[in-house]
Amino acid sequence: MSLRLGLTPRTLAGHLLLLAAGIAAPFLFPGHTIQFAVFWVFVLFALTWDIMGGQMGYNSLGNILFFGLGMYVCAVAQIAIVYDVAQYTAANGAIRVDFSRNEYFQGLALGVVLSALIPVVVAAVLSWILFGLRGPYYAIGTLGVAIAAAELTNSWNYVGGGMGIAMPVFPGGPGMRERFFYAACMVATVLCYLFLRWLYRTRFSLAINAIRDDEDKAEALGLHTARYKMVAWCVSAFFLGIAGALFGNMTGFIEPMETAFPTLTFGIFMVAMTLLGGKGTLWGPVIGSTLFYALREVTWTYLLGWQYIALGVLIIVNVVYFQQGIVGWLRQRRPQWFAAPIEASKDETLGADGKA
């Protein structure tokens, strides 16, 4: 398994060390469990955006669509197995629906599955329309779809409209909800990372990189570019839908403009994090999201009221003066760190007499 993922003993040890740190974090800092869970969601944001924007060269500004869609799909599925959704949302908190432990987790499991699958279907349908556009037109088109989804949800009374949806209460004691969703967000992000690490070692990676370098030539050589673009966007939608389902339950309340479809915050953050770390790489989004999240927490704590200005300056500096990102800069400065290990040939390892 480690060989299929391209993990040497040294890199495997590093991954296990990072995994151990992730497992220990909520126990070492129990008061910051939710913040750490949001960090894992940010890493997943960057990883999924890089599939399109980094590996394939299609800069989407509307990936937040699948995050919000997954959030609402999960909410409707959880409520529908116990109560009428229209009555639940119409009451706007005036009624209390008690979910048993089994009902809650069965609804959550169903909701997460549907939140992964339905965004994939939506991405496949939209790909037939939006992938007729290229460059800035594609970016604007995806942004328009995300904004339209937010406005439609904001006026759809069945899902609460602008008043939002209060999510079912987690059936656990103090601290259980935070630790549960922290673990769920971490598992989802780790699985996304491992899947992409495997995917980028297949011919699929060569195909989407060819689309990024010159789509017309790739298509002229017989590459089914439309198919690869659709699959790449569906992969992003799959993991973003799961992230939305978990995030909505973690926050406990879904509001369309600020929680489900925050285009001006999370939608921009996922692009900025990838650019900061270095797009078109596997570790770039992880490093970029880590640094970006740390800077975000610092500015939200010590520069309250100026936080968006500070983040805006960071994005401008990154785009104007540091386009290759951290990983790209390191590749220029320390190329030996990224060189693939070369195994010695049999002739080189054997002496003249045929013995080692």
Contacts in CASP RR format, 6 or more apart in sequence:
PFRMAT RR
TARGET T0000
AUTHOR 0000-0000-0000
METHOD contacts of the structure
MODEL  1
MSLRLGLTPRTLAGHLLLLAAGIAAPFLFPGHTIQFAVFWVFVLFALTWD
IMGGQMGYNSLGNILFFGLGMYVCAVAQIAIVYDVAQYTAANGAIRVDFS
RNEYFQGLALGVVLSALIPVVVAAVLSWILFGLRGPYYAIGTLGVAIAAA
ELTNSWNYVGGGMGIAMPVFPGGPGMRERFFYAACMVATVLCYLFLRWLY
RTRFSLAINAIRDDEDKAEALGLHTARYKMVAWCVSAFFLGIAGALFGNM
TGFIEPMETAFPTLTFGIFMVAMTLLGGKGTLWGPVIGSTLFYALREVTW
TYLLGWQYIALGVLIIVNVVYFQQGIVGWLRQRRPQWFAAPIEASKDETL
GADGKA
2 12 0 8 1.000
4 198 0 8 1.000
4 201 0 8 1.000
5 194 0 8 1.000
5 197 0 8 1.000
5 198 0 8 1.000
5 201 0 8 1.000
6 197 0 8 1.000
6 201 0 8 1.000
7 15 0 8 1.000
8 341 0 8 1.000
19 190 0 8 1.000
22 36 0 8 1.000
22 186 0 8 1.000
23 186 0 8 1.000
25 32 0 8 1.000
25 33 0 8 1.000
25 36 0 8 1.000
25 182 0 8 1.000
26 33 0 8 1.000
26 36 0 8 1.000
26 178 0 8 1.000
26 179 0 8 1.000
26 182 0 8 1.000
26 183 0 8 1.000
29 36 0 8 1.000
30 175 0 8 1.000
30 178 0 8 1.000
33 175 0 8 1.000
33 178 0 8 1.000
33 179 0 8 1.000
33 182 0 8 1.000
34 178 0 8 1.000
34 181 0 8 1.000
34 182 0 8 1.000
34 250 0 8 1.000
35 297 0 8 1.000
36 182 0 8 1.000
37 178 0 8 1.000
37 181 0 8 1.000
37 182 0 8 1.000
37 185 0 8 1.000
37 186 0 8 1.000
37 250 0 8 1.000
38 185 0 8 1.000
38 247 0 8 1.000
38 293 0 8 1.000
39 289 0 8 1.000
39 290 0 8 1.000
39 293 0 8 1.000
40 182 0 8 1.000
40 185 0 8 1.000
40 186 0 8 1.000
40 188 0 8 1.000
40 189 0 8 1.000
41 185 0 8 1.000
41 189 0 8 1.000
41 243 0 8 1.000
41 246 0 8 1.000
41 247 0 8 1.000
42 269 0 8 1.000
42 270 0 8 1.000
42 273 0 8 1.000
42 289 0 8 1.000
42 292 0 8 1.000
42 293 0 8 1.000
43 189 0 8 1.000
43 193 0 8 1.000
43 285 0 8 1.000
43 286 0 8 1.000
43 289 0 8 1.000
43 290 0 8 1.000
44 185 0 8 1.000
44 188 0 8 1.000
44 189 0 8 1.000
44 192 0 8 1.000
44 239 0 8 1.000
44 240 0 8 1.000
44 243 0 8 1.000
45 63 0 8 1.000
45 67 0 8 1.000
45 240 0 8 1.000
45 243 0 8 1.000
45 266 0 8 1.000
45 267 0 8 1.000
45 269 0 8 1.000
45 270 0 8 1.000
45 273 0 8 1.000
45 289 0 8 1.000
46 270 0 8 1.000
46 273 0 8 1.000
46 274 0 8 1.000
46 284 0 8 1.000
46 285 0 8 1.000
46 286 0 8 1.000
46 288 0 8 1.000
46 289 0 8 1.000
47 189 0 8 1.000
47 192 0 8 1.000
47 193 0 8 1.000
47 196 0 8 1.000
47 239 0 8 1.000
47 285 0 8 1.000
47 286 0 8 1.000
48 63 0 8 1.000
48 192 0 8 1.000
48 235 0 8 1.000
48 236 0 8 1.000
48 239 0 8 1.000
48 240 0 8 1.000
48 270 0 8 1.000
49 60 0 8 1.000
49 63 0 8 1.000
49 236 0 8 1.000
49 270 0 8 1.000
49 271 0 8 1.000
49 273 0 8 1.000
49 274 0 8 1.000
49 285 0 8 1.000
50 274 0 8 1.000
50 279 0 8 1.000
50 280 0 8 1.000
50 281 0 8 1.000
50 284 0 8 1.000
50 285 0 8 1.000
51 196 0 8 1.000
51 208 0 8 1.000
51 232 0 8 1.000
51 233 0 8 1.000
51 235 0 8 1.000
51 236 0 8 1.000
52 58 0 8 1.000
52 59 0 8 1.000
52 60 0 8 1.000
52 63 0 8 1.000
52 232 0 8 1.000
52 233 0 8 1.000
52 236 0 8 1.000
53 59 0 8 1.000
53 60 0 8 1.000
53 274 0 8 1.000
53 279 0 8 1.000
53 280 0 8 1.000
54 212 0 8 1.000
54 274 0 8 1.000
54 279 0 8 1.000
54 280 0 8 1.000
55 200 0 8 1.000
55 205 0 8 1.000
55 208 0 8 1.000
55 209 0 8 1.000
55 212 0 8 1.000
55 232 0 8 1.000
55 280 0 8 1.000
56 208 0 8 1.000
56 209 0 8 1.000
56 211 0 8 1.000
56 212 0 8 1.000
56 228 0 8 1.000
56 229 0 8 1.000
56 232 0 8 1.000
57 211 0 8 1.000
57 212 0 8 1.000
58 131 0 8 1.000
58 134 0 8 1.000
58 135 0 8 1.000
58 138 0 8 1.000
58 211 0 8 1.000
58 229 0 8 1.000
59 135 0 8 1.000
59 138 0 8 1.000
59 139 0 8 1.000
59 271 0 8 1.000
60 138 0 8 1.000
60 139 0 8 1.000
60 142 0 8 1.000
60 233 0 8 1.000
60 236 0 8 1.000
61 139 0 8 1.000
61 140 0 8 1.000
61 141 0 8 1.000
61 142 0 8 1.000
61 143 0 8 1.000
61 146 0 8 1.000
61 263 0 8 1.000
61 267 0 8 1.000
61 271 0 8 1.000
62 142 0 8 1.000
62 143 0 8 1.000
62 144 0 8 1.000
62 145 0 8 1.000
62 146 0 8 1.000
62 263 0 8 1.000
62 267 0 8 1.000
63 142 0 8 1.000
63 146 0 8 1.000
63 236 0 8 1.000
63 237 0 8 1.000
63 240 0 8 1.000
63 267 0 8 1.000
63 270 0 8 1.000
64 146 0 8 1.000
64 240 0 8 1.000
64 261 0 8 1.000
64 262 0 8 1.000
64 263 0 8 1.000
64 266 0 8 1.000
64 267 0 8 1.000
64 270 0 8 1.000
65 119 0 8 1.000
65 122 0 8 1.000
65 142 0 8 1.000
65 145 0 8 1.000
65 146 0 8 1.000
65 149 0 8 1.000
65 261 0 8 1.000
66 119 0 8 1.000
66 122 0 8 1.000
66 123 0 8 1.000
66 236 0 8 1.000
66 237 0 8 1.000
66 240 0 8 1.000
66 241 0 8 1.000
67 240 0 8 1.000
67 241 0 8 1.000
67 243 0 8 1.000
67 244 0 8 1.000
67 247 0 8 1.000
67 260 0 8 1.000
67 261 0 8 1.000
67 266 0 8 1.000
68 149 0 8 1.000
68 241 0 8 1.000
68 244 0 8 1.000
68 260 0 8 1.000
68 261 0 8 1.000
69 115 0 8 1.000
69 118 0 8 1.000
69 119 0 8 1.000
69 122 0 8 1.000
69 149 0 8 1.000
69 241 0 8 1.000
70 114 0 8 1.000
70 115 0 8 1.000
70 118 0 8 1.000
70 119 0 8 1.000
70 240 0 8 1.000
70 241 0 8 1.000
70 242 0 8 1.000
70 244 0 8 1.000
70 245 0 8 1.000
71 115 0 8 1.000
71 241 0 8 1.000
71 244 0 8 1.000
71 245 0 8 1.000
71 247 0 8 1.000
71 248 0 8 1.000
71 254 0 8 1.000
71 259 0 8 1.000
71 260 0 8 1.000
72 153 0 8 1.000
72 159 0 8 1.000
72 165 0 8 1.000
72 254 0 8 1.000
72 260 0 8 1.000
73 111 0 8 1.000
73 114 0 8 1.000
73 115 0 8 1.000
73 118 0 8 1.000
73 119 0 8 1.000
73 241 0 8 1.000
73 245 0 8 1.000
74 108 0 8 1.000
74 111 0 8 1.000
74 112 0 8 1.000
74 114 0 8 1.000
74 115 0 8 1.000
74 244 0 8 1.000
74 245 0 8 1.000
74 248 0 8 1.000
74 249 0 8 1.000
75 159 0 8 1.000
75 165 0 8 1.000
75 167 0 8 1.000
75 248 0 8 1.000
75 254 0 8 1.000
76 85 0 8 1.000
76 159 0 8 1.000
77 107 0 8 1.000
77 110 0 8 1.000
77 111 0 8 1.000
77 114 0 8 1.000
77 115 0 8 1.000
78 99 0 8 1.000
78 104 0 8 1.000
78 107 0 8 1.000
78 108 0 8 1.000
78 110 0 8 1.000
78 111 0 8 1.000
78 167 0 8 1.000
78 168 0 8 1.000
78 249 0 8 1.000
79 85 0 8 1.000
79 88 0 8 1.000
79 97 0 8 1.000
79 165 0 8 1.000
79 168 0 8 1.000
81 103 0 8 1.000
81 106 0 8 1.000
81 107 0 8 1.000
81 110 0 8 1.000
82 97 0 8 1.000
82 99 0 8 1.000
82 103 0 8 1.000
82 168 0 8 1.000
83 97 0 8 1.000
85 158 0 8 1.000
85 159 0 8 1.000
86 157 0 8 1.000
86 158 0 8 1.000
87 95 0 8 1.000
88 95 0 8 1.000
88 97 0 8 1.000
88 165 0 8 1.000
89 157 0 8 1.000
89 158 0 8 1.000
89 159 0 8 1.000
89 160 0 8 1.000
89 161 0 8 1.000
89 163 0 8 1.000
89 164 0 8 1.000
89 165 0 8 1.000
90 157 0 8 1.000
90 160 0 8 1.000
92 160 0 8 1.000
92 163 0 8 1.000
93 166 0 8 1.000
97 168 0 8 1.000
99 168 0 8 1.000
99 169 0 8 1.000
99 171 0 8 1.000
100 171 0 8 1.000
101 171 0 8 1.000
101 172 0 8 1.000
104 168 0 8 1.000
104 169 0 8 1.000
104 170 0 8 1.000
104 171 0 8 1.000
105 171 0 8 1.000
108 245 0 8 1.000
108 249 0 8 1.000
111 245 0 8 1.000
112 242 0 8 1.000
112 245 0 8 1.000
112 246 0 8 1.000
115 241 0 8 1.000
115 242 0 8 1.000
115 244 0 8 1.000
115 245 0 8 1.000
116 238 0 8 1.000
116 239 0 8 1.000
116 241 0 8 1.000
116 242 0 8 1.000
116 245 0 8 1.000
117 238 0 8 1.000
119 237 0 8 1.000
119 238 0 8 1.000
119 240 0 8 1.000
119 241 0 8 1.000
120 234 0 8 1.000
120 237 0 8 1.000
120 238 0 8 1.000
122 237 0 8 1.000
123 230 0 8 1.000
123 233 0 8 1.000
123 234 0 8 1.000
123 236 0 8 1.000
123 237 0 8 1.000
124 230 0 8 1.000
124 233 0 8 1.000
124 234 0 8 1.000
126 145 0 8 1.000
126 233 0 8 1.000
127 226 0 8 1.000
127 229 0 8 1.000
127 230 0 8 1.000
127 233 0 8 1.000
127 234 0 8 1.000
128 230 0 8 1.000
130 138 0 8 1.000
130 141 0 8 1.000
130 142 0 8 1.000
130 145 0 8 1.000
131 138 0 8 1.000
131 226 0 8 1.000
131 229 0 8 1.000
131 230 0 8 1.000
132 138 0 8 1.000
133 141 0 8 1.000
134 215 0 8 1.000
143 263 0 8 1.000
146 261 0 8 1.000
146 263 0 8 1.000
146 267 0 8 1.000
147 261 0 8 1.000
147 263 0 8 1.000
149 261 0 8 1.000
150 256 0 8 1.000
150 257 0 8 1.000
150 260 0 8 1.000
150 261 0 8 1.000
150 263 0 8 1.000
153 159 0 8 1.000
153 161 0 8 1.000
153 162 0 8 1.000
153 256 0 8 1.000
153 260 0 8 1.000
153 261 0 8 1.000
154 161 0 8 1.000
154 162 0 8 1.000
154 256 0 8 1.000
154 257 0 8 1.000
155 161 0 8 1.000
155 162 0 8 1.000
159 165 0 8 1.000
161 256 0 8 1.000
162 255 0 8 1.000
162 256 0 8 1.000
162 257 0 8 1.000
164 253 0 8 1.000
164 254 0 8 1.000
164 255 0 8 1.000
164 256 0 8 1.000
165 253 0 8 1.000
165 254 0 8 1.000
166 252 0 8 1.000
166 253 0 8 1.000
167 248 0 8 1.000
167 249 0 8 1.000
167 251 0 8 1.000
167 252 0 8 1.000
167 253 0 8 1.000
167 254 0 8 1.000
168 249 0 8 1.000
170 176 0 8 1.000
170 177 0 8 1.000
170 180 0 8 1.000
170 249 0 8 1.000
177 250 0 8 1.000
181 246 0 8 1.000
181 249 0 8 1.000
181 250 0 8 1.000
184 246 0 8 1.000
185 243 0 8 1.000
185 246 0 8 1.000
185 247 0 8 1.000
185 250 0 8 1.000
188 239 0 8 1.000
188 242 0 8 1.000
188 243 0 8 1.000
188 246 0 8 1.000
192 239 0 8 1.000
193 282 0 8 1.000
193 286 0 8 1.000
195 235 0 8 1.000
196 282 0 8 1.000
197 282 0 8 1.000
199 205 0 8 1.000
199 235 0 8 1.000
200 282 0 8 1.000
204 228 0 8 1.000
204 231 0 8 1.000
207 218 0 8 1.000
207 223 0 8 1.000
207 228 0 8 1.000
208 228 0 8 1.000
208 229 0 8 1.000
208 232 0 8 1.000
210 217 0 8 1.000
210 218 0 8 1.000
210 223 0 8 1.000
211 218 0 8 1.000
211 223 0 8 1.000
211 225 0 8 1.000
211 228 0 8 1.000
211 229 0 8 1.000
215 225 0 8 1.000
218 225 0 8 1.000
219 225 0 8 1.000
244 260 0 8 1.000
247 259 0 8 1.000
248 254 0 8 1.000
248 259 0 8 1.000
248 260 0 8 1.000
251 259 0 8 1.000
253 259 0 8 1.000
254 260 0 8 1.000
268 315 0 8 1.000
269 292 0 8 1.000
269 296 0 8 1.000
272 292 0 8 1.000
272 311 0 8 1.000
272 314 0 8 1.000
272 315 0 8 1.000
272 318 0 8 1.000
273 285 0 8 1.000
273 288 0 8 1.000
273 289 0 8 1.000
273 292 0 8 1.000
273 293 0 8 1.000
274 284 0 8 1.000
274 285 0 8 1.000
274 288 0 8 1.000
274 289 0 8 1.000
275 315 0 8 1.000
275 318 0 8 1.000
275 319 0 8 1.000
275 323 0 8 1.000
275 325 0 8 1.000
276 287 0 8 1.000
276 288 0 8 1.000
276 291 0 8 1.000
276 292 0 8 1.000
276 314 0 8 1.000
276 318 0 8 1.000
276 322 0 8 1.000
276 325 0 8 1.000
276 326 0 8 1.000
277 284 0 8 1.000
277 285 0 8 1.000
277 287 0 8 1.000
277 288 0 8 1.000
277 291 0 8 1.000
277 325 0 8 1.000
277 326 0 8 1.000
277 327 0 8 1.000
278 284 0 8 1.000
278 285 0 8 1.000
278 287 0 8 1.000
278 288 0 8 1.000
278 324 0 8 1.000
278 325 0 8 1.000
278 326 0 8 1.000
278 327 0 8 1.000
278 328 0 8 1.000
279 285 0 8 1.000
279 325 0 8 1.000
281 327 0 8 1.000
281 328 0 8 1.000
283 327 0 8 1.000
284 325 0 8 1.000
284 326 0 8 1.000
284 327 0 8 1.000
287 326 0 8 1.000
287 327 0 8 1.000
288 326 0 8 1.000
291 326 0 8 1.000
292 314 0 8 1.000
295 310 0 8 1.000
295 311 0 8 1.000
295 314 0 8 1.000
296 307 0 8 1.000
296 311 0 8 1.000
299 306 0 8 1.000
299 307 0 8 1.000
299 310 0 8 1.000
299 311 0 8 1.000
300 307 0 8 1.000
303 310 0 8 1.000
318 325 0 8 1.000
322 329 0 8 1.000
324 331 0 8 1.000
324 332 0 8 1.000
330 337 0 8 1.000
330 338 0 8 1.000
331 337 0 8 1.000
331 338 0 8 1.000
349 356 0 8 1.000
350 356 0 8 1.000
END
